[in-house]
Amino acid sequence: MNLDTSVGNLDVADAEYVAIIVSVTVYGSITAIGLTAVTVFLAVQIKGRSTFNEFPFFSIVWYLTLINLLNLITQATCIFPCMLVEIPDTGPLAVWQQVGVCLNDFTDQAIMYLTLLMAINRFAVFVWKDLQAIFSTYHIRKVIWLTILIVIPLTTYRQMFGTRKKRHSMYQSNDNDIALLYQAITVTFFLELTRAFSVTAPMLKTDTWVQWVLNITRSVCSVCNHSINPILFMTTNKTVQRVLKGMLPRIYGVLQQSTSDNSGIPEKGDPTPPTPSPGHIVMTL
């Protein structure tokens, strides 16, 4: 965020200030939703680790989720608060702001590399099956030439769809692989959108309120970029949904027990009947 002041110290017209406040509110809400989604998805992966280890694709997804979580924690604890309060030029808060900016840049670069690995993995499944042996023993070691990686996933997907169209009958039996392909493409699209805003927003010389809206929009795109992956997996991937459904009965049981304790409903074996409410008495009469 290349902004010189906080929201409370802006000197803009009322209508412009409203636009900024709405943008900040949307940004904060999306950040909270994204952080919740990533946390739940990480818990699902930990719970179903034995199941997910059978699929090389999920080894990439594991590291991608950790990067997503690191980015959203940075957004929630550094980037977003820096919009609301004035940060001094020196001191612990200034250091934390610089650390947050560095972490935000690092996670945006790291997700480019992991998105490339997702594209190559899907390419190995659909086009060049000999590459699958690489992913069975592959471990992420270092970040490579990130400046050119943004073009490679889209080129790879174009080749995959062309090959799949010619050999459609070969893939009819594996719907899960096809779903993973579409999920990887969606992640790549949001990555492209984030990078586009990151490049163009700082170049535009406009009014203060427009700069704020553009920078907040860039942050919103970044949050969506790091949130869309767990949301897609939890809503469309059958393997993830099976693990998530296995977790839900325990969560539901805890919530039900808490609700029962708070509402005064007696447990089994309790001879004391519940006290009827006035509304219940009227309906009984």
Secondary structure, DSSP 8 states (H G I E B T S, - for coil): ---SS-GGG----HHHHHHHHHHHHHHHHHHHHHHHHHHHHHHHHHHTHHHHTT-HHHHHHHHHHHHHHHHHHHIIIIIHHHHHS---SSSHHHHHHHHHHHHHHHHHHHHHHHHHHHHHHHHHHHT-GGGHHHHHH--------TTSTTHHHHHHHHHHHHHHHHTGGGGTT-HHHHHHHHHHHHHHHHHHHHHHHHHHGGG----HHHHHHHHHHHHHHHHHHHHHHHHHHHHH-HHHHHHHHHHHHHHHHHHHHHHHHHHT---TT--S-----HHHHHHH-
